[in-house]
């Protein structure tokens, strides 16, 4: 079984860093459509705790994760996770 580093996406919510396919902002219409479709399919994970969505993460499982943290911050955390793996 493969082990994944977990990254914080806000408010104590963590996701496996190695399973993130894409990370985008939520300003565009296609991303908003993607969120609506994910909600309808039951694969949307809202980790914002009622705050404004700042980052949308697409997972390799087809799930969509909403985060209230800036995409740059999450990206830095993912990159740090991969750097830690490279050092080991």
Phi and psi in radians as a Rosetta constraint file:
Dihedral C 1 N 2 CA 2 C 2 CIRCULARHARMONIC -1.414 0.35
Dihedral N 2 CA 2 C 2 N 3 CIRCULARHARMONIC 2.432 0.35
Dihedral C 2 N 3 CA 3 C 3 CIRCULARHARMONIC -1.730 0.35
Dihedral N 3 CA 3 C 3 N 4 CIRCULARHARMONIC 2.355 0.35
Dihedral C 3 N 4 CA 4 C 4 CIRCULARHARMONIC -2.019 0.35
Dihedral N 4 CA 4 C 4 N 5 CIRCULARHARMONIC 2.514 0.35
Dihedral C 4 N 5 CA 5 C 5 CIRCULARHARMONIC -1.355 0.35
Dihedral N 5 CA 5 C 5 N 6 CIRCULARHARMONIC 2.382 0.35
Dihedral C 5 N 6 CA 6 C 6 CIRCULARHARMONIC -1.667 0.35
Dihedral N 6 CA 6 C 6 N 7 CIRCULARHARMONIC 2.390 0.35
Dihedral C 6 N 7 CA 7 C 7 CIRCULARHARMONIC -2.049 0.35
Dihedral N 7 CA 7 C 7 N 8 CIRCULARHARMONIC 2.551 0.35
Dihedral C 7 N 8 CA 8 C 8 CIRCULARHARMONIC -1.415 0.35
Dihedral N 8 CA 8 C 8 N 9 CIRCULARHARMONIC 2.192 0.35
Dihedral C 8 N 9 CA 9 C 9 CIRCULARHARMONIC -1.899 0.35
Dihedral N 9 CA 9 C 9 N 10 CIRCULARHARMONIC 0.275 0.35
Dihedral C 9 N 10 CA 10 C 10 CIRCULARHARMONIC 1.999 0.35
Dihedral N 10 CA 10 C 10 N 11 CIRCULARHARMONIC 2.439 0.35
Dihedral C 10 N 11 CA 11 C 11 CIRCULARHARMONIC 1.006 0.35
Dihedral N 11 CA 11 C 11 N 12 CIRCULARHARMONIC 0.637 0.35
Dihedral C 11 N 12 CA 12 C 12 CIRCULARHARMONIC 1.400 0.35
Dihedral N 12 CA 12 C 12 N 13 CIRCULARHARMONIC 0.033 0.35
Dihedral C 12 N 13 CA 13 C 13 CIRCULARHARMONIC -1.479 0.35
Dihedral N 13 CA 13 C 13 N 14 CIRCULARHARMONIC 2.352 0.35
Dihedral C 13 N 14 CA 14 C 14 CIRCULARHARMONIC -2.245 0.35
Dihedral N 14 CA 14 C 14 N 15 CIRCULARHARMONIC 2.568 0.35
Dihedral C 14 N 15 CA 15 C 15 CIRCULARHARMONIC -2.307 0.35
Dihedral N 15 CA 15 C 15 N 16 CIRCULARHARMONIC 2.718 0.35
Dihedral C 15 N 16 CA 16 C 16 CIRCULARHARMONIC -1.272 0.35
Dihedral N 16 CA 16 C 16 N 17 CIRCULARHARMONIC 2.142 0.35
Dihedral C 16 N 17 CA 17 C 17 CIRCULARHARMONIC -1.069 0.35
Dihedral N 17 CA 17 C 17 N 18 CIRCULARHARMONIC -0.638 0.35
Dihedral C 17 N 18 CA 18 C 18 CIRCULARHARMONIC -1.282 0.35
Dihedral N 18 CA 18 C 18 N 19 CIRCULARHARMONIC -0.115 0.35
Dihedral C 18 N 19 CA 19 C 19 CIRCULARHARMONIC -1.830 0.35
Dihedral N 19 CA 19 C 19 N 20 CIRCULARHARMONIC 0.026 0.35
Dihedral C 19 N 20 CA 20 C 20 CIRCULARHARMONIC -1.401 0.35
Dihedral N 20 CA 20 C 20 N 21 CIRCULARHARMONIC 2.146 0.35
Dihedral C 20 N 21 CA 21 C 21 CIRCULARHARMONIC -1.585 0.35
Dihedral N 21 CA 21 C 21 N 22 CIRCULARHARMONIC -0.797 0.35
Dihedral C 21 N 22 CA 22 C 22 CIRCULARHARMONIC -2.586 0.35
Dihedral N 22 CA 22 C 22 N 23 CIRCULARHARMONIC 2.703 0.35
Dihedral C 22 N 23 CA 23 C 23 CIRCULARHARMONIC -2.381 0.35
Dihedral N 23 CA 23 C 23 N 24 CIRCULARHARMONIC 2.152 0.35
Dihedral C 23 N 24 CA 24 C 24 CIRCULARHARMONIC -2.375 0.35
Dihedral N 24 CA 24 C 24 N 25 CIRCULARHARMONIC 2.833 0.35
Dihedral C 24 N 25 CA 25 C 25 CIRCULARHARMONIC -1.374 0.35
Dihedral N 25 CA 25 C 25 N 26 CIRCULARHARMONIC 2.995 0.35
Dihedral C 25 N 26 CA 26 C 26 CIRCULARHARMONIC -1.911 0.35
Dihedral N 26 CA 26 C 26 N 27 CIRCULARHARMONIC 0.388 0.35
Dihedral C 26 N 27 CA 27 C 27 CIRCULARHARMONIC -1.394 0.35
Dihedral N 27 CA 27 C 27 N 28 CIRCULARHARMONIC -0.451 0.35
Dihedral C 27 N 28 CA 28 C 28 CIRCULARHARMONIC -1.534 0.35
Dihedral N 28 CA 28 C 28 N 29 CIRCULARHARMONIC 2.699 0.35
Dihedral C 28 N 29 CA 29 C 29 CIRCULARHARMONIC -1.100 0.35
Dihedral N 29 CA 29 C 29 N 30 CIRCULARHARMONIC -0.729 0.35
Dihedral C 29 N 30 CA 30 C 30 CIRCULARHARMONIC -1.054 0.35
Dihedral N 30 CA 30 C 30 N 31 CIRCULARHARMONIC -0.647 0.35
Dihedral C 30 N 31 CA 31 C 31 CIRCULARHARMONIC -1.200 0.35
Dihedral N 31 CA 31 C 31 N 32 CIRCULARHARMONIC -0.712 0.35
Dihedral C 31 N 32 CA 32 C 32 CIRCULARHARMONIC -1.089 0.35
Dihedral N 32 CA 32 C 32 N 33 CIRCULARHARMONIC -0.677 0.35
Dihedral C 32 N 33 CA 33 C 33 CIRCULARHARMONIC -1.109 0.35
Dihedral N 33 CA 33 C 33 N 34 CIRCULARHARMONIC -0.732 0.35
Dihedral C 33 N 34 CA 34 C 34 CIRCULARHARMONIC -1.065 0.35
Dihedral N 34 CA 34 C 34 N 35 CIRCULARHARMONIC -0.706 0.35
Dihedral C 34 N 35 CA 35 C 35 CIRCULARHARMONIC -1.125 0.35
Dihedral N 35 CA 35 C 35 N 36 CIRCULARHARMONIC -0.789 0.35
Dihedral C 35 N 36 CA 36 C 36 CIRCULARHARMONIC -1.080 0.35
Dihedral N 36 CA 36 C 36 N 37 CIRCULARHARMONIC -0.764 0.35
Dihedral C 36 N 37 CA 37 C 37 CIRCULARHARMONIC -1.120 0.35
Dihedral N 37 CA 37 C 37 N 38 CIRCULARHARMONIC -0.701 0.35
Dihedral C 37 N 38 CA 38 C 38 CIRCULARHARMONIC -1.126 0.35
Dihedral N 38 CA 38 C 38 N 39 CIRCULARHARMONIC -0.693 0.35
Dihedral C 38 N 39 CA 39 C 39 CIRCULARHARMONIC -1.098 0.35
Dihedral N 39 CA 39 C 39 N 40 CIRCULARHARMONIC -0.752 0.35
Dihedral C 39 N 40 CA 40 C 40 CIRCULARHARMONIC -1.126 0.35
Dihedral N 40 CA 40 C 40 N 41 CIRCULARHARMONIC -0.635 0.35
Dihedral C 40 N 41 CA 41 C 41 CIRCULARHARMONIC -1.406 0.35
Dihedral N 41 CA 41 C 41 N 42 CIRCULARHARMONIC -0.266 0.35
Dihedral C 41 N 42 CA 42 C 42 CIRCULARHARMONIC 1.483 0.35
Dihedral N 42 CA 42 C 42 N 43 CIRCULARHARMONIC 0.386 0.35
Dihedral C 42 N 43 CA 43 C 43 CIRCULARHARMONIC -1.988 0.35
Dihedral N 43 CA 43 C 43 N 44 CIRCULARHARMONIC 0.308 0.35
Dihedral C 43 N 44 CA 44 C 44 CIRCULARHARMONIC -1.626 0.35
Dihedral N 44 CA 44 C 44 N 45 CIRCULARHARMONIC 2.297 0.35
Dihedral C 44 N 45 CA 45 C 45 CIRCULARHARMONIC -2.046 0.35
Dihedral N 45 CA 45 C 45 N 46 CIRCULARHARMONIC 1.985 0.35
Dihedral C 45 N 46 CA 46 C 46 CIRCULARHARMONIC -1.706 0.35
Dihedral N 46 CA 46 C 46 N 47 CIRCULARHARMONIC 1.835 0.35
Dihedral C 46 N 47 CA 47 C 47 CIRCULARHARMONIC -1.846 0.35
Dihedral N 47 CA 47 C 47 N 48 CIRCULARHARMONIC 0.447 0.35
Dihedral C 47 N 48 CA 48 C 48 CIRCULARHARMONIC -1.553 0.35
Dihedral N 48 CA 48 C 48 N 49 CIRCULARHARMONIC -0.315 0.35
Dihedral C 48 N 49 CA 49 C 49 CIRCULARHARMONIC 0.956 0.35
Dihedral N 49 CA 49 C 49 N 50 CIRCULARHARMONIC 0.714 0.35
Dihedral C 49 N 50 CA 50 C 50 CIRCULARHARMONIC 1.466 0.35
Dihedral N 50 CA 50 C 50 N 51 CIRCULARHARMONIC 0.004 0.35
Dihedral C 50 N 51 CA 51 C 51 CIRCULARHARMONIC -1.548 0.35
Dihedral N 51 CA 51 C 51 N 52 CIRCULARHARMONIC 3.033 0.35
Dihedral C 51 N 52 CA 52 C 52 CIRCULARHARMONIC -1.175 0.35
Dihedral N 52 CA 52 C 52 N 53 CIRCULARHARMONIC 2.358 0.35
Dihedral C 52 N 53 CA 53 C 53 CIRCULARHARMONIC -1.298 0.35
Dihedral N 53 CA 53 C 53 N 54 CIRCULARHARMONIC 2.191 0.35
Dihedral C 53 N 54 CA 54 C 54 CIRCULARHARMONIC -1.970 0.35
Dihedral N 54 CA 54 C 54 N 55 CIRCULARHARMONIC -0.498 0.35
Dihedral C 54 N 55 CA 55 C 55 CIRCULARHARMONIC -2.352 0.35
Dihedral N 55 CA 55 C 55 N 56 CIRCULARHARMONIC 2.490 0.35
Dihedral C 55 N 56 CA 56 C 56 CIRCULARHARMONIC -2.089 0.35
Dihedral N 56 CA 56 C 56 N 57 CIRCULARHARMONIC 2.113 0.35
Dihedral C 56 N 57 CA 57 C 57 CIRCULARHARMONIC -1.894 0.35
Dihedral N 57 CA 57 C 57 N 58 CIRCULARHARMONIC 2.268 0.35
Dihedral C 57 N 58 CA 58 C 58 CIRCULARHARMONIC -1.770 0.35
Dihedral N 58 CA 58 C 58 N 59 CIRCULARHARMONIC 2.175 0.35
Dihedral C 58 N 59 CA 59 C 59 CIRCULARHARMONIC -1.743 0.35
Dihedral N 59 CA 59 C 59 N 60 CIRCULARHARMONIC 2.766 0.35
Dihedral C 59 N 60 CA 60 C 60 CIRCULARHARMONIC -1.201 0.35
Dihedral N 60 CA 60 C 60 N 61 CIRCULARHARMONIC -0.233 0.35
Dihedral C 60 N 61 CA 61 C 61 CIRCULARHARMONIC -1.491 0.35
Dihedral N 61 CA 61 C 61 N 62 CIRCULARHARMONIC -0.097 0.35
Dihedral C 61 N 62 CA 62 C 62 CIRCULARHARMONIC 1.659 0.35
Dihedral N 62 CA 62 C 62 N 63 CIRCULARHARMONIC -0.104 0.35
Dihedral C 62 N 63 CA 63 C 63 CIRCULARHARMONIC -1.299 0.35
Dihedral N 63 CA 63 C 63 N 64 CIRCULARHARMONIC 2.645 0.35
Dihedral C 63 N 64 CA 64 C 64 CIRCULARHARMONIC -2.041 0.35
Dihedral N 64 CA 64 C 64 N 65 CIRCULARHARMONIC 2.208 0.35
Dihedral C 64 N 65 CA 65 C 65 CIRCULARHARMONIC -1.955 0.35
Dihedral N 65 CA 65 C 65 N 66 CIRCULARHARMONIC 2.219 0.35
Dihedral C 65 N 66 CA 66 C 66 CIRCULARHARMONIC -1.723 0.35
Dihedral N 66 CA 66 C 66 N 67 CIRCULARHARMONIC 2.349 0.35
Dihedral C 66 N 67 CA 67 C 67 CIRCULARHARMONIC -2.278 0.35
Dihedral N 67 CA 67 C 67 N 68 CIRCULARHARMONIC 2.592 0.35
Dihedral C 67 N 68 CA 68 C 68 CIRCULARHARMONIC -1.600 0.35
Dihedral N 68 CA 68 C 68 N 69 CIRCULARHARMONIC 0.044 0.35
Dihedral C 68 N 69 CA 69 C 69 CIRCULARHARMONIC -1.637 0.35
Dihedral N 69 CA 69 C 69 N 70 CIRCULARHARMONIC 2.575 0.35
Dihedral C 69 N 70 CA 70 C 70 CIRCULARHARMONIC -1.035 0.35
Dihedral N 70 CA 70 C 70 N 71 CIRCULARHARMONIC 2.481 0.35
Dihedral C 70 N 71 CA 71 C 71 CIRCULARHARMONIC -0.996 0.35
Dihedral N 71 CA 71 C 71 N 72 CIRCULARHARMONIC -0.620 0.35
Dihedral C 71 N 72 CA 72 C 72 CIRCULARHARMONIC -1.098 0.35
Dihedral N 72 CA 72 C 72 N 73 CIRCULARHARMONIC -0.683 0.35
Dihedral C 72 N 73 CA 73 C 73 CIRCULARHARMONIC -1.144 0.35
Dihedral N 73 CA 73 C 73 N 74 CIRCULARHARMONIC -0.787 0.35
Dihedral C 73 N 74 CA 74 C 74 CIRCULARHARMONIC -1.131 0.35
Dihedral N 74 CA 74 C 74 N 75 CIRCULARHARMONIC -0.714 0.35
Dihedral C 74 N 75 CA 75 C 75 CIRCULARHARMONIC -1.039 0.35
Dihedral N 75 CA 75 C 75 N 76 CIRCULARHARMONIC -0.756 0.35
Dihedral C 75 N 76 CA 76 C 76 CIRCULARHARMONIC -1.070 0.35
Dihedral N 76 CA 76 C 76 N 77 CIRCULARHARMONIC -0.673 0.35
Dihedral C 76 N 77 CA 77 C 77 CIRCULARHARMONIC -1.186 0.35
Dihedral N 77 CA 77 C 77 N 78 CIRCULARHARMONIC -0.700 0.35
Dihedral C 77 N 78 CA 78 C 78 CIRCULARHARMONIC -1.135 0.35
Dihedral N 78 CA 78 C 78 N 79 CIRCULARHARMONIC -0.803 0.35
Dihedral C 78 N 79 CA 79 C 79 CIRCULARHARMONIC -1.072 0.35
Dihedral N 79 CA 79 C 79 N 80 CIRCULARHARMONIC -0.717 0.35
Dihedral C 79 N 80 CA 80 C 80 CIRCULARHARMONIC -1.105 0.35
Dihedral N 80 CA 80 C 80 N 81 CIRCULARHARMONIC -0.651 0.35
Dihedral C 80 N 81 CA 81 C 81 CIRCULARHARMONIC -1.104 0.35
Dihedral N 81 CA 81 C 81 N 82 CIRCULARHARMONIC -0.763 0.35
Dihedral C 81 N 82 CA 82 C 82 CIRCULARHARMONIC -1.197 0.35
Dihedral N 82 CA 82 C 82 N 83 CIRCULARHARMONIC -0.605 0.35
Dihedral C 82 N 83 CA 83 C 83 CIRCULARHARMONIC -1.145 0.35
Dihedral N 83 CA 83 C 83 N 84 CIRCULARHARMONIC -0.669 0.35
Dihedral C 83 N 84 CA 84 C 84 CIRCULARHARMONIC -1.112 0.35
Dihedral N 84 CA 84 C 84 N 85 CIRCULARHARMONIC -0.679 0.35
Dihedral C 84 N 85 CA 85 C 85 CIRCULARHARMONIC -1.140 0.35
Dihedral N 85 CA 85 C 85 N 86 CIRCULARHARMONIC -0.663 0.35
Dihedral C 85 N 86 CA 86 C 86 CIRCULARHARMONIC -1.180 0.35
Dihedral N 86 CA 86 C 86 N 87 CIRCULARHARMONIC -0.556 0.35
Dihedral C 86 N 87 CA 87 C 87 CIRCULARHARMONIC -1.270 0.35
Dihedral N 87 CA 87 C 87 N 88 CIRCULARHARMONIC -0.463 0.35
